[in-house]
Amino acid sequence: MPLFKIPILKIKLMSKQEIELTYPREEVANWYISKSVNDQLLENIHDLRSQKISIMGGCGQVGSHIIAKLYELSFPVDNLYINDNLSLGKRENLPEPLRDRVDTRNHLEYSQNPTHTPDIIVFVGGRSSAPHFENLNTVMEEIEMWKATLEWCVDKKIRLIFASTSSLCKQLPSVETQRVWPASLYELTKLMMEEMAIQQALCNGLVVQICRFFSVYGVTEQHKNNFGNLYTQILWHAIQGTPFEVWGQPNHFAPGEQTRDIIFAPEVSRAILHLLTLPAPRPRPDDISALTYNIGQGKPVSIREMAKQIEALLPSGMKPILAEAKVPRQMNNYVVHTWGDPQKLIRTGFLPVFTDHRENLKFIIHALLSENDWYWQIVENIRQKTAKV
């Protein structure tokens, strides 16, 4: 049995005609297009076009945004491999020309019996949150899959970049050199994955980069339902007119007081692709600092502040309804605050461009109200423009 059961959130959105927005759709579209087409990282990222890249977990939230960003940057479709068994993701999260190109085997089968040899693997798959881990057997299933992935990368000299988690980071603000430790089975799994990859880098020459994701929100999240980002969950509930639970713990923190270091999914995609343009890291037993990066914005926002920002973007009368509740008893070691220092990433030359959460939310709202059709039109528009660069 899972640690606890969460009811599925049925997202039924109103039409554009039913919600009068003060920020025109065309204006928001041009905002996103301009940032993407004029991205200072564009030239370096274009150097990846000659590489064959496999995205494991490609139909999930982060994976689909990475694929969308590659697609926007006119990455050759034939050089892109997508693996996702669709247990936590869905094809509709991908640009339409890629939806029939998904290898739906599980990650273990995919790694043990590959049908191709990529130059790069971006691993953003597997069980993605604490409630997905029931016991140590679940942990070992993930680790067996990870073992096969690492062996494949070492054998074929494949560069690997993968998603760990900010939940490991107990000291705030978190920097990459601080000691981390697991307080849940999910965190245990991610820490074991990090350590196995580091050992393979030191002993077998694995080229690897570890990314500790902070709280990622974006357009392709609806498939996650109650596992979606708190930011977007508040938005979904506000549009529906249904209450959103904000948790608290007596004598610990008030409901809605908890904070998240939040970052827009296209920014995460840019960070991943930027890291892949850097020279291969060369760790030593006495210095592995080149391997791990925080992927966050470095500016935590409280849950109640998120609700205020969303309220300001929706029409009058469509106010988020917050219902105070205690953290479920089954939820052990609930993470109250996340806050990561992203300066190490920035010092490599990475320049954040999606830093205004309100502007990012405007984009998400228009995408939701069009059932993402508008979003995919923008992605196609950018691809046509960047193909000429």
C-alpha positions as CSV (number, residue, x, y, z in Angstrom):
1,M,0.0,0.0,0.0
2,P,1.2,3.6,-0.6
3,L,2.2,5.8,2.2
4,F,-1.1,7.6,1.8
5,K,-3.7,8.0,-0.8
6,I,-4.4,11.3,-2.6
7,P,-7.7,11.8,-4.4
8,I,-7.2,12.5,-8.1
9,L,-7.8,16.2,-9.0
10,K,-10.1,16.4,-12.0
11,I,-9.1,19.6,-13.9
12,K,-12.0,21.0,-15.8
13,L,-11.1,24.5,-17.0
14,M,-13.3,27.3,-18.1
15,S,-13.1,28.5,-21.7
16,K,-11.4,31.8,-22.7
17,Q,-14.8,33.3,-23.2
18,E,-15.7,32.6,-19.6
19,I,-12.5,34.2,-18.2
20,E,-11.7,37.7,-19.1
21,L,-8.0,38.3,-18.9
22,T,-6.4,41.7,-18.9
23,Y,-3.2,40.5,-20.6
24,P,-3.8,39.7,-24.3
25,R,-2.8,36.3,-25.6
26,E,-0.7,37.7,-28.4
27,E,1.3,39.9,-26.0
28,V,2.1,36.9,-23.8
29,A,3.0,34.8,-26.8
30,N,5.4,37.4,-28.1
31,W,7.0,37.7,-24.7
32,Y,7.8,33.9,-24.7
33,I,8.9,33.9,-28.4
34,S,11.2,36.9,-27.9
35,K,12.9,35.3,-24.9
36,S,13.4,32.0,-26.8
37,V,14.6,33.4,-30.1
38,N,16.9,36.0,-28.6
39,D,18.3,33.6,-26.0
40,Q,22.0,34.3,-25.4
41,L,22.6,30.6,-24.9
42,L,21.2,29.8,-28.4
43,E,24.5,29.6,-30.2
44,N,26.1,27.2,-27.7
45,I,23.0,25.1,-27.4
46,H,22.9,24.8,-31.2
47,D,26.2,23.0,-31.0
48,L,24.2,20.1,-29.5
49,R,22.4,19.6,-32.8
50,S,25.0,17.1,-34.0
51,Q,24.6,15.0,-30.9
52,K,22.2,12.1,-30.4
53,I,20.2,12.7,-27.2
54,S,18.0,10.2,-25.3
55,I,15.5,11.6,-22.8
56,M,14.5,9.0,-20.2
57,G,11.3,10.1,-18.6
58,G,10.6,12.2,-21.7
59,C,6.8,12.4,-21.3
60,G,6.8,13.8,-17.7
61,Q,6.9,17.4,-16.8
62,V,10.6,18.2,-16.9
63,G,11.4,15.7,-19.7
64,S,8.7,17.1,-21.9
65,H,9.9,20.7,-21.4
66,I,13.5,19.7,-22.2
67,I,12.2,18.0,-25.4
68,A,10.0,21.1,-26.2
69,K,13.1,23.3,-25.8
70,L,15.2,21.1,-28.0
71,Y,12.4,21.1,-30.6
72,E,12.1,24.9,-30.4
73,L,15.8,25.2,-31.1
74,S,15.3,23.1,-34.3
75,F,17.1,20.1,-32.9
76,P,16.9,17.3,-35.5
77,V,14.0,15.0,-34.7
78,D,16.0,11.9,-35.9
79,N,18.7,12.6,-33.3
80,L,16.2,12.6,-30.4
81,Y,15.2,9.4,-28.6
82,I,12.4,9.4,-26.0
83,N,11.8,6.7,-23.4
84,D,8.8,6.7,-21.1
85,N,6.5,3.9,-20.1
86,L,3.7,6.4,-19.7
87,S,3.0,5.5,-16.1
88,L,3.6,9.0,-14.9
89,G,3.7,10.9,-18.2
90,K,1.7,11.2,-21.4
91,R,2.4,11.6,-25.1
92,E,0.3,14.8,-25.3
93,N,3.0,16.6,-23.3
94,L,5.3,16.4,-26.4
95,P,5.2,18.4,-29.6
96,E,2.9,16.5,-32.0
97,P,5.6,15.3,-34.4
98,L,7.3,13.4,-31.5
99,R,4.3,11.7,-29.9
100,D,4.6,8.5,-32.0
101,R,8.4,8.3,-31.3
102,V,8.2,7.2,-27.7
103,D,9.8,3.9,-26.6
104,T,7.3,2.8,-24.0
105,R,9.4,0.1,-22.3
106,N,10.3,0.7,-18.7
107,H,13.7,2.2,-18.0
108,L,15.3,-1.1,-17.0
109,E,14.4,-2.8,-20.2
110,Y,15.4,0.2,-22.2
111,S,18.8,0.3,-20.6
112,Q,19.4,-3.4,-20.8
113,N,18.4,-3.8,-24.4
114,P,19.0,-0.5,-26.2
115,T,18.0,-0.1,-29.8
116,H,20.4,2.8,-30.4
117,T,23.5,4.4,-28.8
118,P,23.0,8.0,-27.9
119,D,25.9,10.4,-27.2
120,I,24.0,11.9,-24.2
121,I,21.3,10.5,-21.8
122,V,19.2,13.0,-19.9
123,F,17.6,11.0,-17.1
124,V,14.5,12.7,-15.6
125,G,12.5,9.6,-15.1
126,G,11.7,7.1,-12.4
127,R,9.5,7.6,-9.3
128,S,9.3,11.3,-8.8
129,S,8.2,12.0,-5.2
130,A,8.0,10.5,-1.7
131,P,4.5,9.0,-2.0
132,H,5.7,6.8,-4.9
133,F,8.0,4.9,-2.5
134,E,6.2,2.3,-0.4
135,N,9.1,0.4,1.2
136,L,12.7,-0.7,0.7
137,N,11.7,-3.0,-2.1
138,T,10.6,0.0,-4.1
139,V,14.0,1.6,-3.5
140,M,15.8,-1.5,-4.8
141,E,13.7,-1.6,-7.9
142,E,14.8,1.9,-8.7
143,I,18.4,1.1,-7.9
144,E,18.4,-2.0,-10.1
145,M,17.2,0.2,-13.0
146,W,19.8,2.8,-12.2
147,K,22.6,0.2,-12.1
148,A,21.6,-0.9,-15.7
149,T,21.6,2.8,-16.9
150,L,25.0,3.5,-15.4
151,E,26.4,0.3,-16.9
152,W,25.1,1.2,-20.3
153,C,26.6,4.7,-20.1
154,V,30.0,3.4,-19.0
155,D,30.1,0.6,-21.6
156,K,29.2,2.9,-24.5
157,K,30.9,6.1,-23.1
158,I,27.6,8.0,-23.0
159,R,27.5,11.3,-21.3
160,L,24.9,11.4,-18.5
161,I,23.0,14.2,-16.8
162,F,20.3,13.4,-14.3
163,A,17.7,14.8,-11.9
164,S,18.3,14.4,-8.2
165,T,16.2,16.3,-5.7
166,S,16.5,19.4,-3.5
167,S,14.7,17.4,-0.7
168,L,18.1,16.1,0.2
169,C,19.3,19.6,1.1
170,K,18.6,20.2,4.8
171,Q,20.7,23.3,5.3
172,L,19.3,26.6,4.0
173,P,20.2,28.2,1.7
174,S,21.6,25.1,0.2
175,V,24.9,25.0,-1.6
176,E,26.3,22.0,-3.5
177,T,29.2,21.4,-1.0
178,Q,27.0,20.9,2.0
179,R,26.5,17.5,3.4
180,V,23.1,15.9,2.5
181,W,21.2,13.0,4.0
182,P,18.0,11.2,3.3
183,A,14.8,11.6,5.5
184,S,12.5,9.5,3.2
185,L,12.8,6.5,0.9
186,Y,12.6,8.9,-2.0
187,E,15.5,10.9,-0.8
188,L,17.4,7.7,0.0
189,T,17.0,6.5,-3.6
190,K,18.2,9.8,-5.0
191,L,21.2,9.9,-2.7
192,M,22.1,6.3,-3.7
193,M,21.8,7.3,-7.4
194,E,24.1,10.3,-6.8
195,E,26.7,8.2,-5.0
196,M,26.7,5.4,-7.5
197,A,27.2,7.9,-10.4
198,I,30.0,9.6,-8.5
199,Q,31.8,6.3,-7.9
200,Q,31.4,5.4,-11.6
201,A,32.8,8.8,-12.6
202,L,35.9,8.3,-10.3
203,C,36.5,4.7,-11.1
204,N,35.2,4.1,-14.6
205,G,35.4,7.4,-16.4
206,L,31.7,8.1,-16.5
207,V,31.0,11.6,-17.7
208,V,28.1,12.8,-15.4
209,Q,26.5,15.9,-14.1
210,I,24.0,15.8,-11.2
211,C,21.2,18.3,-11.0
212,R,19.3,18.9,-7.8
213,F,16.0,20.3,-8.9
214,F,14.1,22.7,-6.7
215,S,10.4,23.3,-7.2
216,V,9.6,23.1,-10.9
217,Y,6.4,24.5,-12.4
218,G,5.3,24.7,-16.0
219,V,2.7,24.1,-18.7
220,T,2.7,20.3,-19.0
221,E,1.8,19.4,-15.4
222,Q,-1.9,18.4,-15.5
223,H,-1.1,14.7,-15.8
224,K,0.5,14.9,-12.4
225,N,-2.7,15.9,-10.7
226,N,-2.1,16.2,-6.9
227,F,1.6,15.6,-7.4
228,G,1.8,18.8,-9.5
229,N,3.7,21.9,-8.3
230,L,2.0,23.8,-5.5
231,Y,2.0,26.9,-7.6
232,T,0.0,25.4,-10.5
233,Q,-2.2,23.4,-8.1
234,I,-3.3,26.6,-6.5
235,L,-4.0,28.0,-10.0
236,W,-6.0,25.0,-11.1
237,H,-8.2,25.1,-7.9
238,A,-8.7,28.9,-8.3
239,I,-10.0,28.5,-11.8
240,Q,-12.2,25.6,-10.7
241,G,-13.5,27.5,-7.7
242,T,-12.6,24.7,-5.4
243,P,-10.7,24.9,-2.1
244,F,-6.9,24.2,-2.0
245,E,-5.5,22.7,1.2
246,V,-2.6,24.5,2.8
247,W,-0.9,22.4,5.4
248,G,0.5,23.4,8.8
249,Q,1.9,21.7,11.9
250,P,1.1,23.0,15.4
251,N,4.1,24.5,17.1
252,H,6.1,24.1,13.9
253,F,4.7,26.2,11.1
254,A,1.4,27.9,10.3
255,P,-0.7,26.7,7.3
256,G,0.7,28.3,4.1
257,E,3.8,29.5,5.8
258,Q,6.0,26.9,4.1
259,T,8.2,28.1,1.2
260,R,9.4,26.7,-2.1
261,D,12.4,27.8,-4.2
262,I,10.4,27.8,-7.5
263,I,11.7,27.8,-11.0
264,F,9.9,27.8,-14.4
265,A,10.3,24.6,-16.4
266,P,11.7,26.2,-19.5
267,E,14.4,27.7,-17.3
268,V,15.2,24.3,-16.0
269,S,15.4,23.0,-19.6
270,R,17.8,25.9,-20.5
271,A,20.0,25.0,-17.5
272,I,20.2,21.3,-18.5
273,L,21.1,22.1,-22.1
274,H,23.6,24.7,-20.9
275,L,25.4,22.2,-18.7
276,L,25.7,19.8,-21.6
277,T,27.6,22.5,-23.5
278,L,30.2,22.7,-20.8
279,P,33.5,20.6,-21.0
280,A,33.2,17.2,-19.5
281,P,33.8,17.4,-15.7
282,R,37.0,15.8,-14.3
283,P,36.4,14.8,-10.7
284,R,39.1,13.6,-8.4
285,P,38.7,11.6,-5.2
286,D,39.5,14.7,-3.2
287,D,37.4,17.0,-5.3
288,I,34.0,16.1,-6.9
289,S,32.7,19.7,-6.9
290,A,32.4,19.7,-10.7
291,L,29.6,17.2,-10.7
292,T,26.7,18.7,-8.8
293,Y,24.5,21.8,-9.5
294,N,21.5,23.4,-7.8
295,I,18.8,24.1,-10.3
296,G,16.6,26.7,-8.7
297,Q,16.0,30.5,-8.6
298,G,17.4,31.1,-5.1
299,K,14.3,33.1,-4.0
300,P,11.9,31.1,-1.9
301,V,8.2,32.1,-2.0
302,S,5.6,31.2,0.6
303,I,2.4,29.3,-0.3
304,R,0.3,32.2,0.7
305,E,2.4,34.6,-1.4
306,M,1.9,32.2,-4.4
307,A,-1.9,32.5,-3.8
308,K,-1.7,36.3,-3.8
309,Q,0.2,36.4,-7.0
310,I,-2.3,34.1,-8.7
311,E,-5.2,36.1,-7.3
312,A,-3.8,39.3,-8.9
313,L,-3.7,37.6,-12.4
314,L,-7.3,36.2,-12.4
315,P,-10.5,38.2,-12.8
316,S,-12.3,39.7,-9.9
317,G,-14.2,37.1,-7.9
318,M,-11.8,34.2,-8.9
319,K,-9.9,34.2,-5.7
320,P,-7.9,31.2,-4.5
321,I,-9.8,29.5,-1.7
322,L,-7.4,28.3,0.9
323,A,-8.5,25.6,3.4
324,E,-6.2,25.2,6.4
325,A,-5.3,21.6,7.4
326,K,-2.7,19.7,9.2
327,V,0.0,17.7,7.4
328,P,-1.4,14.2,7.0
329,R,-0.2,11.9,9.7
330,Q,1.1,9.4,7.2
331,M,3.5,12.1,5.7
332,N,6.8,11.6,7.5
333,N,9.4,14.4,7.5
334,Y,7.4,16.8,5.4
335,V,9.7,19.3,3.7
336,V,8.7,22.7,5.0
337,H,11.1,25.0,3.2
338,T,13.4,24.7,0.1
339,W,16.0,27.3,-0.8
340,G,19.0,26.7,-3.0
341,D,21.8,28.9,-4.0
342,P,22.2,28.8,-7.8
343,Q,25.4,30.8,-8.0
344,K,27.5,27.9,-9.0
345,L,25.4,27.4,-12.1
346,I,25.4,31.1,-12.9
347,R,29.2,31.3,-12.6
348,T,29.5,28.8,-15.5
349,G,27.9,31.5,-17.8
350,F,24.2,30.6,-17.3
351,L,22.0,33.6,-17.6
352,P,18.4,33.1,-16.2
353,V,15.7,34.7,-18.4
354,F,12.4,33.4,-16.9
355,T,12.8,35.1,-13.5
356,D,9.4,36.8,-13.1
357,H,6.9,34.3,-11.8
358,R,3.9,36.5,-12.6
359,E,4.9,36.6,-16.3
360,N,5.5,32.9,-16.3
361,L,2.0,32.3,-14.8
362,K,0.4,34.5,-17.4
363,F,1.9,32.1,-20.0
364,I,0.7,29.0,-18.1
365,I,-2.9,30.4,-17.7
366,H,-3.2,31.1,-21.5
367,A,-1.9,27.6,-22.2
368,L,-4.4,26.0,-19.8
369,L,-7.3,27.9,-21.2
370,S,-6.4,26.7,-24.7
371,E,-5.8,23.1,-23.6
372,N,-2.1,23.8,-24.8
373,D,-3.0,24.2,-28.5
374,W,-1.8,27.8,-28.2
375,Y,1.4,26.6,-26.5
376,W,2.2,24.1,-29.2
377,Q,1.6,26.8,-31.9
378,I,4.2,29.0,-30.2
379,V,6.7,26.1,-30.0
380,E,6.3,25.5,-33.8
381,N,6.7,29.2,-34.4
382,I,10.0,29.3,-32.5
383,R,11.3,26.2,-34.3
384,Q,10.7,27.9,-37.7
385,K,12.5,31.0,-36.5
386,T,15.5,29.3,-35.0
387,A,15.9,27.0,-38.0
388,K,17.1,30.0,-39.9
389,V,19.8,30.9,-37.3
